[in-house]
Amino acid sequence: MSINRQLSPAVRKAFAVAHVVGLSERWKPGGLGFHAHDRHQLIYASDGVVHVETRTASWVLPTSRALWIAAGVQHALTVKRTAEIKLMYVSPEVHALPPGAECLLVEVSPLLREIILKCATRDHGDEADAAQARLAGVLLDEAVPATEARVDVPLPKDRRARKVADLLAAEPGNRESADVLAGRVGASARTLMRVFVEETGMSFGAWRLRKRMLAAIELLADGETVTEVAQQVGYESTSSFVAAFHAMFGTTPSRYFR
């Protein structure tokens, strides 16, 4: 099934009668533009990687992470390779997210993974029975956001800086200098660096490094070797890539998904 899917009549009926509705879908490469839901959404890729972007930030979700997206928050979804996606739609009436929260990262434990897989396969055409309701309650208890409100990559609002951000997202191995990149969008390097600090809270160099590392996580999740990933995200040597990865995530690329 494509990511650009329409909800079936049975699923629409489920939204009318159940507080928690699960979907299990296989998404082919593609994207779904900005949209919002009346319910909170928990999105999880049980196989593959899904990208989530809001108007102000973006996340990369391999199989070790899920994301709560608050009701009403505009977001876009992308998968670059076929992925198994689990979606839980939860009524705000039965589960409150912290006030003002837009998206909250969840580290997926083995237990939470199994609960999500189970909840996402429920019969959408019927009202949830007592057992399903209890399981949904356990899901809500276990899907606890990370202690820190982590945002993978804050996105700048400035038009020129956003163009650079989009370019580097599409080309994680790009090694052009800030001067060259700024010139491509009609700005000075000084202006570009100032805007990144003001609008993302990160220096341009730090932002670029984090974007590279998140691209690396996606490639690793897709089965690429560490050496191949290092080259694709702009490193001349595998050892320098491994060192940078370890400095950011506290583990090596080969151990990240264990």
Legacy VTK file of the C-alpha trace (Angstrom):
# vtk DataFile Version 3.0
C-alpha trace
ASCII
DATASET POLYDATA
POINTS 258 float
0.000 0.000 0.000
1.231 3.476 -0.797
1.800 6.121 1.830
-0.705 8.206 -0.146
-3.597 6.067 1.025
-7.238 6.710 1.833
-8.833 5.343 4.993
-11.275 2.524 4.319
-14.936 2.780 5.356
-14.281 0.214 8.119
-11.512 2.353 9.578
-13.664 5.488 9.397
-16.342 3.613 11.322
-13.772 2.614 13.931
-12.907 6.270 14.497
-16.548 6.885 15.378
-16.800 4.132 17.989
-13.335 3.498 19.460
-11.054 5.751 21.504
-7.932 3.978 20.219
-7.668 2.867 16.602
-4.691 0.989 15.180
-3.507 0.562 11.601
-0.824 -1.702 10.180
0.319 -0.814 6.677
3.140 -1.480 4.268
4.237 1.784 2.699
6.074 1.995 -0.579
8.578 4.828 -1.088
6.826 8.167 -1.227
5.525 11.005 0.845
2.391 12.464 2.336
2.314 16.255 2.484
1.412 18.391 5.461
-1.821 17.381 7.133
-3.262 17.039 10.640
-5.575 14.746 12.609
-8.235 15.326 15.236
-6.573 12.633 17.344
-3.105 12.149 18.772
-1.058 9.831 16.582
1.678 7.394 17.580
3.729 6.406 14.538
6.214 3.540 14.495
8.148 1.734 11.744
8.456 -1.917 12.748
10.621 -2.436 9.669
12.327 0.364 7.799
12.558 4.061 8.572
9.965 6.842 8.502
10.662 10.574 8.418
8.345 12.974 10.211
8.489 16.716 9.628
6.483 19.509 11.228
6.663 23.178 10.342
9.505 23.641 12.826
11.386 20.332 13.198
12.044 16.893 11.760
12.658 13.383 13.106
14.091 10.149 11.714
12.412 7.074 13.173
14.140 3.693 12.823
12.741 0.614 14.570
14.049 1.758 17.953
11.936 4.914 18.078
8.331 6.049 17.787
6.811 9.514 17.836
3.709 11.003 19.387
2.177 13.673 17.135
-0.336 15.798 18.998
-3.828 16.305 17.632
-4.036 19.250 15.247
-0.294 19.434 14.528
0.574 19.819 10.864
3.056 17.136 9.813
4.424 15.451 6.693
5.584 11.840 6.334
8.192 10.277 4.057
9.592 6.807 3.523
12.513 6.402 1.130
12.318 2.614 1.054
9.450 0.213 1.648
8.548 0.164 5.354
6.120 -1.542 7.706
4.269 1.222 9.531
2.150 0.951 12.667
-0.183 3.838 13.459
-2.173 4.371 16.621
-4.820 7.110 16.664
-5.798 8.055 20.203
-8.611 10.338 21.316
-7.383 13.320 23.376
-10.275 12.544 25.702
-8.588 9.369 26.950
-4.922 10.343 26.715
-3.532 13.799 27.359
-0.140 14.884 26.064
1.773 17.627 27.901
0.278 21.090 27.250
1.915 22.788 24.287
3.669 19.629 23.109
3.649 19.081 19.358
5.725 15.924 18.961
7.279 13.689 21.614
9.929 11.070 20.958
9.465 7.587 22.426
12.264 5.050 22.826
10.717 1.692 21.902
11.517 -1.119 24.328
11.020 -4.768 23.320
7.822 -4.813 25.405
6.419 -1.656 23.819
7.234 -2.974 20.359
5.178 -6.121 20.945
2.273 -4.108 22.342
2.278 -1.775 19.346
2.355 -4.725 16.939
-0.610 -6.281 18.738
-2.655 -3.097 19.002
-2.108 -2.204 15.362
-3.788 -5.394 14.149
-7.143 -5.015 15.911
-10.406 -5.367 13.977
-11.365 -1.841 13.029
-14.904 -2.750 12.138
-15.986 -3.551 15.694
-15.972 -1.695 18.963
-13.015 -2.612 21.157
-13.835 -5.437 23.576
-12.612 -5.496 27.164
-9.349 -7.303 26.346
-8.526 -4.885 23.538
-9.323 -1.945 25.778
-6.973 -3.244 28.479
-4.203 -3.749 25.939
-4.688 -0.225 24.629
-4.388 1.020 28.205
-1.059 -0.766 28.581
0.100 0.801 25.325
-0.656 4.280 26.625
1.154 3.513 29.879
4.254 2.192 28.111
4.517 4.750 25.290
6.179 7.268 27.576
8.039 10.142 25.915
11.787 10.365 26.427
12.830 12.191 29.582
14.170 15.074 27.517
11.968 16.649 24.851
14.336 15.671 22.063
14.031 17.184 18.627
16.188 15.551 15.990
16.699 18.642 13.855
15.073 22.055 14.443
14.293 23.730 11.132
14.993 27.395 10.364
12.132 29.620 9.236
14.238 32.039 7.181
13.617 31.305 3.492
17.305 31.216 2.558
18.370 29.092 5.512
15.480 26.705 4.894
16.626 26.222 1.295
20.061 25.269 2.568
18.499 22.920 5.124
16.424 21.247 2.416
19.459 20.915 0.164
21.521 19.235 2.877
18.627 16.940 3.743
18.555 15.790 0.118
22.369 15.618 -0.137
23.768 14.486 3.250
27.177 13.921 1.666
27.401 17.514 0.428
30.763 18.989 1.449
30.368 22.517 0.102
31.494 25.287 2.409
29.108 27.659 4.154
30.271 30.369 1.734
29.295 28.306 -1.297
25.970 27.208 0.161
25.098 30.755 1.207
25.900 32.030 -2.270
23.529 29.469 -3.786
20.612 30.957 -1.840
21.563 34.632 -2.150
22.958 35.177 1.341
26.336 35.704 2.952
27.923 32.954 5.034
27.830 35.277 8.043
24.089 35.818 7.639
23.469 32.109 7.145
25.359 31.148 10.281
23.638 33.839 12.337
20.192 32.704 11.215
20.884 29.061 12.085
21.925 30.010 15.609
18.932 32.307 16.113
16.289 30.010 14.643
17.514 26.510 15.524
19.584 27.113 18.652
22.485 25.349 16.947
25.501 26.562 15.029
25.403 25.802 11.326
28.223 23.290 11.736
26.483 21.472 14.586
23.188 21.408 12.677
24.888 20.023 9.582
26.683 17.327 11.566
23.475 16.180 13.240
21.681 16.041 9.898
24.469 13.874 8.518
24.330 11.517 11.468
20.559 11.090 11.175
20.948 10.333 7.479
23.530 7.751 8.526
21.049 6.109 10.910
18.571 5.708 8.080
21.167 4.139 5.787
22.343 1.802 8.532
18.755 0.757 9.195
18.420 -0.099 5.516
21.350 -2.504 5.753
24.167 -0.418 4.288
27.654 -1.186 5.621
29.418 1.300 7.875
31.967 2.021 5.148
29.254 2.661 2.563
27.386 4.940 4.952
30.505 6.908 5.802
31.039 7.692 2.130
27.403 8.585 1.503
27.290 11.132 4.333
30.491 12.872 3.306
33.353 11.238 5.240
36.644 10.381 3.565
37.461 7.666 6.117
35.374 5.150 8.001
37.266 5.784 11.214
36.447 9.510 11.253
32.776 8.719 10.643
32.695 6.151 13.458
34.333 8.638 15.823
31.804 11.359 14.968
28.898 8.921 15.313
30.130 7.722 18.707
30.606 11.285 19.929
26.986 12.117 19.083
25.134 8.941 20.066
27.436 7.361 22.642
27.807 4.134 20.696
29.264 2.883 17.427
27.241 2.554 14.220
27.470 -1.242 14.369
25.964 -1.303 17.874
23.328 1.392 17.480
20.414 -0.943 16.726
21.309 -3.645 19.259
LINES 1 259
258 0 1 2 3 4 5 6 7 8 9 10 11 12 13 14 15 16 17 18 19 20 21 22 23 24 25 26 27 28 29 30 31 32 33 34 35 36 37 38 39 40 41 42 43 44 45 46 47 48 49 50 51 52 53 54 55 56 57 58 59 60 61 62 63 64 65 66 67 68 69 70 71 72 73 74 75 76 77 78 79 80 81 82 83 84 85 86 87 88 89 90 91 92 93 94 95 96 97 98 99 100 101 102 103 104 105 106 107 108 109 110 111 112 113 114 115 116 117 118 119 120 121 122 123 124 125 126 127 128 129 130 131 132 133 134 135 136 137 138 139 140 141 142 143 144 145 146 147 148 149 150 151 152 153 154 155 156 157 158 159 160 161 162 163 164 165 166 167 168 169 170 171 172 173 174 175 176 177 178 179 180 181 182 183 184 185 186 187 188 189 190 191 192 193 194 195 196 197 198 199 200 201 202 203 204 205 206 207 208 209 210 211 212 213 214 215 216 217 218 219 220 221 222 223 224 225 226 227 228 229 230 231 232 233 234 235 236 237 238 239 240 241 242 243 244 245 246 247 248 249 250 251 252 253 254 255 256 257
